[in-house]
Amino acid sequence: MTNGPMRNGLRGAATNHARRVRIAGTGKAVPDTVLTNADFERIVDTSNEWIVARTGIHERRVATDDEYTSVFAVRAAREALEMAGVEPGDVDLVLISTVTPDMPFPSTACLVQEELGAKDATSFDLNAGCTGFIYGLSVGHQYVASGAASTALVIGAESLTKYTDYEDRSTCVLFGDGAGAVVLRGEDPPAPNSANGLPGVLSVAIHSDGSLAHLLEMPGGGSRNPPNRPETLEERLPFIRMLGNETFKVAVRTLAEVSGEVLADAGQAPEDVKWLIPHQANRRIIDAVGRRIEVPADRVYVNVDRYGNTSAASIPIALDELNRDGRIDSGDLILMAAFGAGLTWGAAAVRF
């Protein structure tokens, strides 16, 4: 184990369980509406050059008034189920990672379960900020590996632009909307791949440090600053707030550390990684993490320029793009790593 902040958290390698868990299908969904940097030049005091230099973002997808988180979650889930050849009725678990649910309750997962027709699936939401998909993958993996579920649908879905303060130029340019999904299935006994080892989830690690919660938060709308209190809106509390410089430093360090942790746990090295898929928060963070863990730039996947930061949806959207473009082959080792509000961070090593 690594010293410092890595000493706590949950992790588990697939080899500790009787069943191996593999990703059987992927899917994504994003809004049609595009908000470009040129559009922001008309909204706040900023410029395309300023945004690109600091974030790497050129455009992002924005939900319309009649689009919300479950809309994208259902679309992404259907794509993943179709690829996996799984009927909704065969899904045992629907898990949605989101910080922007359709409503405080019921869970967005229950709404998605109904829309999909996954009538027998246990369904719940999970909130781990931008690390949400990795947390969801960890939980889904444990359910399937233990035999508690045979098929799990893990979705990262967000409508962040509905919580974006368009008077704050430091944060409003960052966020976009969308969803990504994976279908997890158990194999018992595991199916070997003679050339590249066993396919499946090799290792997952998740961590948190609540002492850093103030770095990234939306302080209004909950029971501490409820929506029925006038000052909640007057003080613009139901919007995303971030201390960018401090968050940047923590993000680079924790992403590099947790990536090393899961690779070591899986018995792999950076040179074994076919694709590093980091959380798409900021191009400078992505580049810094790739350098720290010594994965060449041409094997670090980047789409933040087209989607912005979609929080829990960013990694599964990127994974689906790579998968559908044919850039992931059987036996490839995929490393995924994220950090987010909480603060939380985590990583997963998966062999396709």
FINU-274808 format. One line per 3 residues: number of its first residue (from 1); for each residue x, y, z of N, C-alpha, C. Coordinates in steps of 0.1 Angstrom, whole numbers, plus 5000, padded with zeros to 4 digits. Layout:
BEGIN
NUM) X/Y/Z/X/Y/Z/X/Y/Z  ...
// end
This chain:
BEGIN
1) 5008/4988/5000/5000/5000/5000/5009/5012/5000  5003/5023/4994/5010/5036/4994/5008/5044/5006  5018/5052/5011/5016/5060/5022/5007/5072/5019
4) 5004/5080/5030/4997/5092/5028/4982/5089/5025  4976/5096/5016/4961/5095/5014/4957/5082/5008  4966/5074/5004/4962/5061/4998/4959/5050/5008
7) 4961/5053/5021/4961/5042/5031/4947/5037/5033  4936/5045/5030/4923/5041/5032/4916/5038/5019  4904/5032/5019/4896/5030/5007/4893/5015/5005
10) 4886/5012/4994/4882/4999/4991/4889/4995/4978  4893/4983/4977/4898/4977/4964/4896/4962/4964  4896/4957/4952/4895/4942/4952/4898/4937/4938
13) 4907/4928/4937/4910/4922/4924/4901/4910/4921  4898/4908/4908/4889/4898/4904/4893/4884/4908  4906/4883/4910/4912/4870/4914/4908/4866/4928
16) 4903/4875/4936/4898/4872/4950/4885/4866/4950  4878/4865/4938/4864/4860/4938/4864/4848/4928  4853/4840/4930/4851/4828/4922/4847/4832/4907
19) 4841/4843/4905/4837/4847/4892/4845/4859/4886  4848/4858/4874/4855/4869/4867/4844/4878/4861  4846/4891/4861/4836/4900/4857/4842/4907/4844
22) 4835/4907/4833/4839/4914/4821/4829/4924/4817  4834/4934/4809/4825/4944/4803/4820/4938/4790  4807/4936/4789/4802/4929/4777/4796/4939/4767
25) 4794/4951/4771/4788/4961/4762/4790/4975/4767  4791/4985/4758/4793/4999/4761/4783/5007/4753  4780/5019/4759/4771/5028/4752/4772/5042/4756
28) 4768/5052/4749/4768/5066/4753/4757/5073/4747  4754/5085/4752/4744/5094/4747/4748/5108/4751  4747/5118/4742/4750/5132/4744/4739/5140/4738
31) 4737/5152/4743/4727/5161/4736/4732/5165/4722  4722/5169/4714/4725/5174/4701/4730/5189/4701  4726/5196/4711/4729/5210/4712/4744/5212/4716
34) 4751/5220/4708/4765/5223/4711/4767/5238/4715  4774/5240/4726/4778/5253/4730/4793/5255/4728  4797/5264/4720/4811/5266/4716/4817/5277/4724
37) 4830/5278/4723/4837/5289/4730/4833/5302/4725  4830/5303/4712/4825/5315/4706/4812/5320/4712  4803/5310/4716/4791/5313/4723/4794/5319/4736
40) 4804/5314/4743/4807/5319/4756/4813/5334/4755  4819/5337/4745/4824/5350/4743/4813/5361/4743  4801/5356/4740/4789/5365/4740/4782/5365/4754
43) 4786/5355/4762/4779/5353/4775/4787/5360/4787  4800/5357/4787/4808/5362/4798/4821/5368/4792  4828/5375/4801/4841/5381/4797/4852/5370/4796
46) 4853/5364/4784/4862/5354/4781/4866/5354/4767  4874/5344/4763/4878/5343/4749/4881/5328/4746  4880/5325/4733/4884/5311/4729/4898/5308/4733
49) 4907/5317/4731/4921/5315/4734/4923/5312/4749  4916/5320/4757/4917/5318/4772/4912/5304/4776  4900/5300/4771/4894/5288/4775/4903/5276/4770
52) 4908/5276/4758/4916/5265/4752/4929/5264/4760  4935/5275/4763/4948/5275/4769/4947/5269/4783  4937/5271/4790/4935/5267/4804/4928/5254/4806
55) 4920/5250/4796/4912/5238/4798/4913/5228/4786  4917/5232/4774/4917/5224/4763/4903/5221/4757  4893/5228/4762/4879/5226/4757/4876/5236/4746
58) 4870/5231/4735/4865/5239/4724/4850/5240/4723  4843/5229/4728/4829/5229/4728/4824/5219/4738  4811/5220/4741/4805/5210/4750/4790/5208/4746
61) 4784/5197/4750/4770/5194/4747/4761/5198/4759  4750/5204/4755/4741/5210/4765/4727/5205/4764  4721/5200/4775/4708/5195/4775/4698/5207/4773
64) 4687/5204/4766/4676/5213/4765/4667/5213/4777  4657/5222/4777/4648/5222/4789/4641/5209/4791  4638/5202/4780/4630/5190/4781/4639/5177/4781
67) 4652/5179/4783/4662/5168/4784/4667/5168/4798  4669/5157/4804/4674/5156/4818/4682/5143/4819  4687/5140/4831/4697/5130/4833/4692/5116/4828
70) 4680/5113/4832/4675/5099/4829/4673/5097/4814  4671/5108/4806/4669/5107/4792/4682/5101/4786  4694/5107/4790/4706/5103/4784/4710/5089/4790
73) 4707/5087/4802/4710/5074/4809/4703/5062/4801  4691/5064/4798/4683/5054/4791/4689/5051/4777  4692/5062/4770/4698/5060/4756/4711/5053/4757
76) 4720/5057/4766/4733/5050/4767/4731/5035/4771  4722/5033/4781/4719/5019/4785/4715/5010/4774  4706/5015/4766/4700/5007/4755/4712/5004/4745
79) 4721/5013/4742/4732/5010/4733/4741/4999/4739  4743/5000/4753/4752/4990/4759/4745/4976/4759  4733/4976/4762/4725/4963/4763/4725/4957/4749
82) 4723/4965/4739/4722/4959/4725/4736/4953/4721  4747/4960/4725/4760/4955/4721/4763/4942/4729  4758/4941/4741/4761/4929/4750/4751/4918/4746
85) 4741/4921/4738/4731/4910/4735/4723/4906/4748  4720/4916/4756/4713/4914/4769/4699/4920/4768  4689/4913/4772/4675/4919/4773/4674/4926/4786
88) 4667/4938/4786/4665/4945/4799/4660/4936/4810  4651/4927/4807/4646/4918/4818/4656/4909/4824  4668/4908/4818/4678/4899/4823/4688/4907/4832
91) 4686/4920/4834/4695/4928/4842/4691/4926/4857  4701/4924/4865/4699/4922/4879/4701/4935/4887  4709/4944/4882/4713/4956/4890/4714/4968/4880
94) 4707/4979/4883/4709/4991/4876/4714/5001/4886  4726/5006/4883/4733/5015/4892/4737/5027/4884  4732/5039/4888/4735/5052/4882/4744/5060/4891
97) 4755/5064/4886/4764/5074/4892/4761/5088/4887  4757/5097/4896/4753/5110/4891/4753/5120/4903  4756/5132/4900/4754/5143/4910/4743/5152/4906
100) 4736/5149/4894/4725/5157/4889/4713/5148/4886  4708/5142/4896/4696/5133/4894/4684/5140/4889  4675/5133/4883/4662/5140/4879/4656/5147/4890
103) 4656/5142/4902/4650/5148/4914/4656/5141/4926  4654/5148/4938/4661/5142/4950/4656/5127/4953  4643/5125/4950/4638/5111/4951/4625/5110/4943
106) 4622/5099/4937/4630/5086/4938/4643/5087/4930  4651/5077/4931/4664/5076/4925/4662/5076/4910  4672/5082/4903/4671/5082/4888/4672/5068/4883
109) 4679/5059/4890/4681/5045/4886/4667/5038/4885  4658/5042/4895/4645/5036/4894/4637/5040/4882  4639/5053/4879/4632/5059/4867/4637/5052/4854
112) 4650/5050/4854/4656/5043/4842/4652/5028/4842  4652/5022/4853/4647/5008/4853/4633/5007/4847  4624/5016/4851/4611/5015/4845/4610/5018/4830
115) 4618/5028/4826/4619/5031/4812/4624/5020/4803  4634/5013/4809/4641/5002/4801/4632/4989/4801  4624/4988/4812/4617/4975/4813/4625/4965/4820
118) 4635/4969/4829/4643/4960/4837/4636/4957/4850  4624/4950/4849/4615/4949/4860/4620/4943/4873  4629/4934/4872/4634/4926/4883/4648/4931/4889
121) 4652/4942/4883/4666/4947/4887/4665/4956/4900  4674/4953/4909/4676/4962/4920/4682/4975/4915  4678/4987/4919/4682/4999/4913/4684/5010/4923
124) 4696/5017/4922/4699/5028/4931/4709/5037/4925  4710/5049/4930/4719/5059/4926/4732/5059/4935  4742/5065/4930/4755/5066/4937/4761/5080/4934
127) 4765/5087/4945/4771/5100/4943/4786/5100/4948  4795/5101/4938/4809/5102/4941/4815/5112/4933  4808/5122/4929/4813/5133/4920/4818/5127/4907
130) 4828/5133/4902/4834/5129/4889/4840/5115/4889  4842/5110/4901/4847/5096/4903/4836/5086/4902  4824/5091/4900/4812/5082/4901/4812/5069/4893
133) 4817/5070/4881/4817/5058/4873/4827/5047/4878  4838/5052/4883/4848/5042/4889/4842/5036/4902  4835/5044/4910/4828/5039/4922/4818/5029/4918
136) 4810/5033/4907/4799/5024/4903/4805/5011/4897  4816/5012/4890/4822/5000/4885/4827/4991/4896  4832/4997/4907/4837/4989/4918/4825/4982/4925
139) 4814/4989/4927/4802/4983/4933/4796/4972/4924  4794/4975/4912/4789/4965/4902/4797/4953/4901  4811/4955/4901/4820/4944/4901/4818/4935/4913
142) 4817/4941/4925/4815/4933/4937/4802/4924/4936  4792/4930/4932/4779/4923/4931/4780/4911/4922  4786/4913/4910/4787/4903/4900/4797/4892/4904
145) 4809/4897/4909/4819/4887/4913/4815/4878/4924  4807/4884/4933/4803/4876/4945/4791/4866/4941  4785/4868/4930/4774/4860/4926/4760/4866/4930
148) 4760/4877/4937/4748/4884/4940/4740/4888/4928  4747/4891/4917/4741/4895/4905/4748/4888/4893  4741/4885/4883/4748/4879/4871/4751/4890/4860
151) 4742/4900/4860/4743/4911/4850/4740/4924/4856  4750/4933/4855/4748/4947/4861/4749/4957/4850  4741/4967/4851/4742/4979/4842/4747/4991/4850
154) 4759/4995/4847/4765/5006/4854/4765/5019/4845  4759/5029/4849/4758/5041/4841/4763/5053/4848  4771/5062/4841/4774/5075/4846/4767/5085/4838
157) 4759/5093/4844/4750/5103/4837/4749/5116/4844  4749/5127/4836/4749/5140/4842/4742/5150/4833  4736/5160/4840/4731/5172/4833/4737/5184/4841
160) 4750/5186/4840/4757/5196/4848/4754/5210/4844  4751/5212/4831/4748/5226/4827/4736/5232/4834  4727/5224/4839/4716/5229/4846/4720/5234/4860
163) 4732/5232/4865/4737/5236/4877/4749/5245/4876  4751/5250/4864/4763/5259/4861/4759/5274/4862  4768/5281/4869/4766/5295/4871/4772/5303/4859
166) 4764/5308/4850/4768/5314/4838/4773/5329/4841  4774/5332/4854/4780/5345/4857/4794/5343/4862  4798/5330/4864/4812/5327/4869/4820/5322/4857
169) 4828/5330/4852/4836/5326/4840/4846/5316/4842  4850/5314/4855/4860/5304/4858/4855/5289/4858  4842/5288/4860/4836/5274/4860/4826/5272/4849
172) 4819/5282/4844/4808/5280/4834/4813/5274/4821  4826/5276/4817/4831/5271/4805/4834/5256/4805  4834/5250/4817/4840/5237/4819/4830/5225/4816
175) 4817/5227/4818/4809/5215/4820/4800/5213/4808  4797/5200/4806/4788/5195/4796/4779/5184/4801  4770/5179/4793/4760/5169/4797/4762/5156/4788
178) 4756/5145/4794/4757/5133/4786/4757/5121/4796  4758/5109/4790/4758/5096/4798/4766/5086/4790  4772/5077/4798/4779/5065/4793/4775/5053/4801
181) 4775/5041/4795/4770/5029/4803/4779/5017/4799  4780/5008/4808/4786/4995/4805/4777/4984/4811  4777/4972/4805/4771/4960/4810/4782/4951/4815
184) 4780/4947/4828/4790/4938/4834/4783/4924/4835  4791/4914/4831/4786/4901/4832/4796/4892/4839  4791/4882/4846/4800/4872/4853/4803/4860/4844
187) 4815/4855/4845/4819/4843/4838/4824/4833/4848  4818/4821/4848/4821/4811/4858/4820/4797/4851  4831/4791/4848/4845/4795/4850/4850/4806/4841
190) 4861/4813/4844/4865/4823/4835/4870/4818/4822  4868/4826/4811/4872/4822/4798/4886/4828/4795  4896/4819/4793/4910/4824/4791/4912/4830/4777
193) 4921/4839/4777/4926/4845/4764/4941/4841/4764  4944/4831/4755/4958/4825/4756/4969/4835/4753  4966/4846/4745/4976/4855/4742/4978/4866/4752
196) 4968/4870/4759/4969/4882/4767/4964/4880/4781  4961/4868/4786/4956/4865/4799/4941/4866/4799  4935/4866/4812/4921/4865/4813/4915/4879/4811
199) 4904/4879/4803/4897/4892/4802/4888/4895/4814  4886/4908/4817/4877/4912/4828/4883/4923/4836  4876/4926/4847/4881/4937/4856/4892/4931/4865
202) 4904/4936/4863/4915/4931/4870/4917/4937/4884  4914/4950/4885/4916/4956/4898/4909/4970/4898  4903/4973/4909/4896/4986/4911/4900/4991/4925
205) 4903/5004/4926/4906/5011/4939/4898/5024/4939  4892/5026/4951/4885/5039/4953/4888/5045/4966  4889/5058/4967/4893/5065/4979/4885/5078/4981
208) 4886/5083/4993/4880/5096/4995/4887/5104/5007  4885/5117/5007/4891/5125/5018/4881/5137/5020  4872/5136/5029/4862/5146/5032/4868/5159/5037
211) 4880/5160/5041/4886/5172/5046/4888/5182/5034  4888/5177/5022/4889/5185/5010/4876/5188/5003  4865/5186/5010/4852/5188/5004/4850/5202/4998
214) 4856/5211/5005/4854/5225/5001/4860/5229/4987  4869/5221/4982/4875/5224/4969/4865/5223/4958  4855/5215/4959/4846/5213/4947/4832/5210/4953
217) 4823/5219/4952/4810/5217/4958/4799/5224/4952  4786/5220/4955/4774/5228/4952/4767/5229/4965  4769/5241/4972/4764/5242/4986/4750/5243/4988
220) 4742/5247/4978/4728/5249/4980/4719/5238/4974  4707/5237/4979/4697/5228/4974/4694/5216/4983  4703/5213/4992/4701/5202/5002/4695/5207/5015
223) 4696/5199/5025/4690/5203/5038/4698/5213/5046  4711/5215/5042/4719/5226/5049/4715/5239/5044  4713/5241/5031/4709/5253/5024/4697/5250/5015
226) 4685/5248/5021/4674/5243/5014/4668/5253/5004  4662/5248/4993/4656/5256/4983/4645/5266/4987  4639/5262/4999/4628/5271/5004/4632/5283/5012
229) 4645/5285/5013/4651/5296/5020/4655/5306/5010  4650/5319/5011/4653/5329/5001/4668/5331/4998  4676/5331/5009/4690/5334/5007/4698/5324/4999
232) 4692/5312/4999/4699/5301/4991/4700/5305/4976  4690/5311/4970/4690/5316/4957/4697/5329/4956  4695/5338/4966/4701/5351/4965/4716/5350/4966
235) 4722/5341/4973/4736/5339/4974/4741/5329/4963  4733/5325/4954/4737/5317/4943/4743/5303/4947  4737/5298/4957/4743/5285/4963/4740/5273/4955
238) 4729/5272/4948/4727/5259/4940/4734/5259/4927  4747/5263/4927/4755/5262/4915/4769/5256/4919  4776/5251/4909/4789/5245/4911/4799/5255/4915
241) 4807/5252/4925/4818/5261/4929/4831/5252/4930  4842/5258/4926/4854/5251/4926/4866/5260/4928  4875/5255/4936/4888/5262/4938/4898/5256/4928
244) 4900/5261/4917/4906/5255/4906/4921/5251/4908  4929/5260/4913/4943/5258/4915/4946/5247/4925  4939/5247/4936/4940/5237/4946/4936/5223/4941
247) 4924/5223/4934/4919/5211/4929/4929/5204/4919  4935/5213/4910/4944/5208/4900/4956/5200/4907  4961/5206/4917/4973/5199/4924/4969/5185/4930
250) 4957/5185/4936/4953/5173/4942/4950/5162/4932  4943/5167/4921/4939/5158/4910/4951/5151/4904  4961/5158/4901/4973/5152/4894/4979/5142/4903
253) 4981/5145/4916/4988/5136/4925/4980/5124/4927  4967/5125/4930/4959/5113/4934/4956/5104/4922  4954/5110/4910/4953/5102/4898/4965/5094/4895
256) 4977/5100/4896/4989/5092/4894/4991/5081/4904  4988/5084/4917/4990/5074/4927/4980/5062/4926  4968/5065/4924/4958/5054/4923/4960/5046/4910
259) 4964/5052/4900/4967/5045/4887/4979/5035/4890  4989/5039/4897/5000/5030/4901/4995/5019/4910  4986/5022/4918/4980/5012/4928/4973/5001/4921
262) 4964/5004/4911/4957/4994/4905/4965/4986/4895  4975/4992/4889/4984/4985/4880/4992/4975/4888  4998/4979/4899/5005/4970/4908/4997/4959/4913
265) 4984/4962/4917/4975/4951/4922/4972/4941/4911  4971/4946/4899/4968/4937/4887/4980/4930/4882  4992/4933/4887/5004/4927/4882/5008/4933/4868
268) 5005/4945/4865/5007/4951/4852/5017/4963/4854  5022/4968/4843/5031/4980/4843/5026/4990/4833  5030/5003/4834/5025/5013/4825/5027/5009/4810
271) 5038/5002/4807/5040/4999/4793/5030/4988/4788  5023/4982/4797/5013/4972/4793/4999/4979/4789  4998/4991/4793/4985/4998/4791/4983/5002/4776
274) 4972/4997/4770/4969/5001/4756/4963/5015/4756  4954/5017/4765/4947/5030/4766/4946/5035/4781  4950/5047/4783/4947/5054/4796/4935/5063/4793
277) 4924/5061/4800/4912/5069/4799/4911/5076/4812  4916/5089/4813/4914/5096/4825/4901/5104/4825  4896/5108/4837/4885/5117/4837/4888/5129/4829
280) 4878/5133/4821/4880/5144/4811/4876/5158/4818  4885/5162/4827/4882/5175/4834/4889/5187/4828  4901/5184/4824/4910/5195/4820/4922/5189/4812
283) 4925/5195/4801/4936/5189/4792/4949/5190/4800  4952/5200/4807/4964/5201/4814/4966/5190/4825  4955/5187/4832/4955/5176/4842/4958/5163/4834
286) 4951/5160/4824/4952/5148/4816/4967/5146/4812  4973/5156/4806/4987/5156/4801/4996/5153/4813  4994/5160/4824/5003/5158/4835/5002/5144/4841
289) 4990/5138/4842/4989/5125/4847/4996/5115/4838  4994/5116/4825/5000/5107/4815/5015/5107/4817  5021/5119/4819/5036/5120/4821/5040/5114/4834
292) 5032/5116/4844/5036/5110/4857/5036/5095/4858  5027/5089/4851/5026/5074/4851/5033/5068/4839  5039/5077/4831/5047/5072/4820/5039/5064/4809
295) 5027/5069/4806/5020/5063/4795/5021/5073/4783  5026/5069/4772/5028/5078/4761/5016/5086/4757  5018/5098/4752/5006/5106/4749/4997/5100/4738
298) 5002/5092/4729/4994/5086/4719/4985/5075/4724  4987/5071/4737/4979/5061/4743/4970/5067/4754  4970/5080/4755/4961/5087/4765/4949/5092/4757
301) 4937/5088/4760/4925/5092/4752/4920/5105/4757  4917/5114/4748/4912/5128/4751/4900/5131/4743  4889/5135/4749/4878/5140/4742/4872/5152/4749
304) 4879/5157/4759/4875/5169/4766/4873/5181/4757  4880/5181/4746/4878/5193/4737/4865/5193/4731  4858/5181/4730/4845/5181/4723/4833/5180/4733
307) 4835/5176/4745/4824/5174/4755/4826/5182/4767  4837/5188/4770/4839/5194/4783/4839/5183/4794  4837/5188/4807/4837/5179/4818/4823/5174/4820
310) 4821/5161/4818/4807/5155/4820/4807/5147/4832  4816/5150/4842/4816/5143/4855/4816/5128/4854  4806/5122/4861/4806/5107/4861/4804/5101/4847
313) 4800/5109/4837/4798/5103/4824/4810/5103/4815  4821/5110/4820/4832/5112/4810/4839/5100/4807  4843/5091/4816/4850/5079/4813/4842/5069/4805
316) 4829/5066/4808/4822/5057/4800/4819/5062/4786  4817/5075/4784/4816/5081/4771/4828/5078/4763  4840/5081/4769/4853/5079/4762/4855/5064/4759
319) 4852/5055/4768/4853/5041/4766/4845/5036/4755  4833/5041/4754/4824/5037/4743/4829/5042/4729  4834/5054/4729/4840/5059/4717/4851/5051/4712
322) 4860/5047/4720/4872/5039/4717/4867/5025/4712  4857/5020/4719/4852/5006/4716/4845/5006/4703  4837/5015/4700/4829/5015/4688/4838/5019/4676
325) 4848/5027/4678/4857/5030/4667/4867/5019/4664  4866/5008/4671/4875/4997/4668/4889/4998/4673  4891/5007/4682/4905/5010/4687/4908/5002/4700
328) 4899/4993/4704/4902/4984/4715/4901/4970/4709  4911/4962/4711/4912/4948/4706/4911/4939/4718  4907/4927/4715/4906/4916/4725/4920/4915/4732
331) 4920/4915/4745/4932/4914/4752/4939/4927/4756  4934/4938/4751/4939/4951/4755/4937/4955/4769  4947/4961/4775/4946/4965/4789/4942/4980/4789
334) 4931/4983/4796/4925/4997/4797/4927/5001/4811  4933/5013/4813/4934/5019/4826/4925/5031/4827  4916/5032/4836/4907/5043/4838/4909/5049/4852
337) 4910/5063/4852/4912/5069/4865/4905/5082/4866  4899/5085/4878/4891/5098/4879/4893/5103/4893  4890/5116/4895/4889/5123/4908/4876/5132/4907
340) 4871/5135/4919/4859/5144/4919/4856/5149/4932  4844/5155/4933/4839/5161/4946/4839/5151/4957  4842/5155/4969/4843/5146/4980/4854/5149/4990
343) 4866/5151/4986/4871/5147/4973/4871/5131/4973  4870/5126/4960/4870/5112/4958/4880/5110/4947  4886/5098/4946/4894/5094/4935/4894/5079/4934
346) 4897/5074/4922/4898/5060/4920/4903/5056/4906  4905/5043/4904/4910/5038/4891/4906/5024/4890  4906/5019/4877/4903/5005/4874/4912/5001/4862
349) 4917/4988/4864/4924/4982/4853/4915/4971/4847  4912/4972/4834/4903/4962/4828/4909/4956/4815  4908/4943/4814/4913/4937/4801/4901/4933/4793
352) 4901/4938/4781/4889/4935/4772/4891/4921/4765
// end
